[in-house]
């Protein structure tokens, strides 16, 4: 099948997000015994958008910044380096206890030592992201967007961001923009807001064209029964995952694409990586294959980014999951938590298992 995308749109992809910075020690060392760190700009949604933007598609980021902050300047420069346009309000910091961008402090792990991630989100300026600060009719109606990608992380961050994502979904539906929704359930975000967020996520999912999530996401965000217990290993679980996705398809018939990734951790640096995608009545399964991992964070976002890129390119559906799988595998080889493909050929070489030198 082919997804009919809006013609003559200024942007291939639009993402709302809360930007922050990620700090990781060098050489896979733990945080508590390191004194030198690599800093990068980050957010789950721009991680997804990086594959299309770096491969030349027009991408726009809707966010908010701390006015006159050097971290804000660092983030803006990084978004420009990824070929992303951005739009957002500069918010006054206030006093020293006022607004700031989130900090993500990550031990990538190594060998038998698993990764550990600490999110420091106190005073996060992204929580103020408000629909009133954007001209939604201009963005969707005059500029035009082919796909808007929404994440449950920004969707559940605050009451303002939840409403923002809901209004973006409504506007996208009004103007013929396709909607991609990665559920991304986080228990700490949902605590005390379960009824409210369940209603919001259900409405967004009901108008979405592409739904992404793992078994926990579909169960806890949308109340869908999870996969039955299968045999050992990821390959044995594929049929039960298909049954779960069929339940999601029945509950949300507007969507035509459903996807989930499969991962089994052998060690921090060796994973079995696969995916399942339903496109209409067709299944596209990537059986779990071993990949080498430098840093696992961002692999799932890389998968979604690659899949959306393939959809935007108008490729046949079988290639959507393949390019997504390889883009996710690529992301796990980077120190950043987003993939930075040199070109399409590099991604397809990963899919084909070709790691030979290219001169």
N, C-alpha and C positions, 0 to 999 in steps of 0.2 A: 504494500500500500504506500501511498505518498501523502504526506501531511501538506495540506494547502496553506502556504505561507503568504502573508500580506505582501503585495507587490509595492515597489517604490517606497519602501520604508527606509528612513535614514539609518536605523540601527537594526542589526541582526539580533542582538541580545541586550536585554536590560536587566540589571540586578539591583535590588535594594539591599543595603548592608550596613553593618557597624564595623568600622575599620579599627585595627589595633596593631600592635607589634608583637613579634614572637622572638624570644631569646633562647638560643640553644648553645650548649658548650661545644667546643671543637672535638673532633675525633671520637664522637660517641661517648664522651665522658659524662658521669652523673653531675647534676646541678650542684649538689651540696659540697663537692670537692673540686669545683672549677672556679677559675677567676678570669677567664677569657670567654666571651660569648659572641655569637653571630646574631645580629639583629636584622629582621626583615619585616616588611609590612604584610599584614595578613587579614583575611576573613574567609570564611567558608565559601561565601557567594562569589567573591572575586577569584578564589581558587578555581571555581567552576568556569568563570568567564575567561580565565587566562588562556585556555586552549584556543577558543575562537579568536580572541583578540591578538594573540601572538602569531597566529596563522593568518592574520590579515583582515579579519572581519571587524565591522564597526560595533563597538560595545559601549554601553553607557552605564555608569554606576551612580546610584542615588544614595547619598549618605549625609553625614553631618560631621563637622570638624570643630576642634577647639581653636578659637581665634588666637593668632600670634604664637601658637605653640610650635616649638621646633619639631616635635613628633608629628604634628599635623603637616608641617612642611615636608618632612621625610616621607610621609604617606602619599602626599600629592605627587611628589617627584617619582615615587615608585609606580603609581598608577599611570602616569604619563609614559614611563619607561615600558610599561606593558601595553602601550597603545590604547589605553582606555580613556574615554571622555568621562568627566565626573561633574556632578551637580549637587550642591548641598550648602546648607547654612553654616556660617562660622559663628559658633556660640561662645560668648564670653566665659572665660574660665571661672570668674568670680574670685573668691578668696582661695588661699592655698589648699583648702579642703573641697574645692569645687570640681568642675568637670575635667576629665582627661580621657585619653584613649586607653582602651583595655590593654593589659599586658598578659601574654601567654608565655609561660616559662616551662620549657620542655626538655626533659631528658629523653633522647631518642632511643636509649637502650643499646645493648650490644650483646650478641650471642645469647647466653642463657639469662641475661639481665633484661627484663622487660621495660618498655618505655614508661615514663611517668610524666604526666602533664598537670600543671597547676594553672588555673585561670584566675587572674586577679582583675575583677571587673568593677571594683569600687569606683563610683563616680563616672561610670562609662557614658560618654557623650552620645553614643549611638542610641541610648535608651530614649533620647528626646526626639528621635526621627518622627516627624509629624506630617501628615498629608497636607496640612494647611500651608506648609513651606514650599510646595511644589505646584506647578501648573500642569496638572494631570492631563487636561484636555489638549494642551499644547504638545506634551510629550507623546501621547498616544495618537491624537487626532491629526496634528500638523506635521510633527517630525516623523512619527510612525515607528513601530517596533514589530519585528517578526515574532520573537519569543520573549516573554518575561519569565525569568527564573526566580522562584520564591523558595526560601528555605525555612523550615520549622524553627531554626535557631533565631533568626530575626523575627519570625512570626510570633515567637513566645517571649521575646526579650523584655517587653514592657507593654502596658496597655496601649501606648501610643504606637509602638511598632506593630503590634497585632492589628490594630485598626488600619494602619498604613498598608500592610500587606493585603488586607481584605479589600480596601478601596482600590488598590492596584489591580487585583484580580477582577473586580467588577468593571473597572475601566477597560482592562484588556479584553474582556468579553464583549463590551459595548463596541469597541473599535476593531474587532477582528484579529487581535493579537493572540497567538497561541500561548498557553500557560503551562509551564513546567513547575512541579511542586515536589521538592525533596523533603519528606516529613521531618527527619532529623529530631526525633524525640529526645528531650533532656529532662529528667525527673526534677532537677532542682529548679528549672524554669517553670514547670507546671505546678509546683507545690502551692496549694491554696487557690489555684486558678483553673482547676480541672474542668469544671462545668463550662466556664466561659471559653476556654481554649478549645475544648471539644467541639463547641458550636462553630467557632471561627474556622478551625481546621476542616470541619465537615463541609462548610460552605465553600471554602477554597477548593477542596478536593472535588466537589461536585461540579465545578466549572473547569477543572483542569483537563488538559489534553494529554499530559505526560505525568505519571505518578511514579516516584522513586522512593524506596524505603526497604529496610530490612524487616525481619519478622516482628521485632519489638516495636518498630515504628508503626506498622499497620495495626497491631493489636492495641497499643496504648494511645495512639492519636485518633484512630478511626473505629476502634472497637471490633476489628475483624479478627476472627479466630485464627490463631497462628498455625504453623505447620505441625503435623503429627510427628511424633518421634519416629525416626527412621533408623537405618543401620548406621554403622560407624563411618566417619569420613564425610566430606562434602558431597562427593559424587552420589552417595546413597541417599542424600537428603533432597536431591533435585526434584523428584516426583512430589514430595510433600510440599516443597516450595511452590511448585506449579499449582497444586490444589489451593494453597493459600491465595495466590495471585488470581485464580479463577473466582474465588470469593470476593476479592477486591473488585474485579471486573464487573461482577454482577451488581455490587453495591454502588459502583460509580461508572455507569455506562457511558458518560460523556467522554471519558478518557479512552484513547486508542493505543497508548503505549504504557507499559508497566515494566519496571526494571528493579532488580536488586543485585547486589554483588555477593560473592561467596568467598570466604577467606578461612583458611586453616593455618594456624601459626605453628610451624615446626620449630623455629627459633626466631629471635628478633630479626635476623637477617635472611631467613628462608621461610617463605610463605607459599602455600598453594592458593592460587588466585583464579577465580572464575566469575561467571555472571549468568543471569537468566533474564531474558527480555521477551515479553509478549507484545506482538504487534498485530492488532486485529485478532484473528484466529490462529496466527502463526507463532511458533516458539523459536527463539534463537538462543541456544545455550552454548556457552563457552565452558567446556569441561575444565575443572580446576587443573592448572598447570603451575609448576614451580617457578617462582621468580626470586631474584636476589633483591634484598631490601636494604637501602641505606637509612631511610626514615619513613616509617609507614604512614605518618600523618599526611592526609591530603590525597591518598590513593582513591578513596571513594569519590571525592570531588573531581579528581582527574577523570574518573570513569564517566561521570555525568557530563563534564565539559566536552569530552571526546564524542560522546553519544549525541549531544546537542549540535556539535559542529557537523557531524555526519548528516543529521537531519536537515540542518540549514543548507548543506551542500546539495541536497536532493538526491543523495545516493540511495541505492536499493537497501531495503531494511536489514538484510543480513549483515551489511557492513556497519550498521549503527552500533551494535553490541561489540563487534570486533575492534572498531576504532576506539570505542569507549574503554574496553578492556586494556588495550595497548597504551592508551593515554594515562590510565590509572597506574599501570606498571611503570610507565615513564616517570610519573610524579614521585614514586617511591625511590627513584635513583637520584633525586635532587636534594640539596640541603634545604632549599625552600620547601614549603608545604604546598606548592603548586607546580605543575609541570610546565616546562618552557621548551616546547618542541622546536627544533631547528627548521623543520619543514614536515610536510605530510609523509614523505618517504621515510623519515626517521621513525615515525610512529608505526608505519606499516612494516618496517624491518623488525621492530619489536614483536609485532603480531606473528611474523613469519619465523621468529626465533633466529634471526640473522644478526649476530653481534660482531661480524667481521669488520675490520677497518675499512673505511671508505675514503679514498684519496681522489 
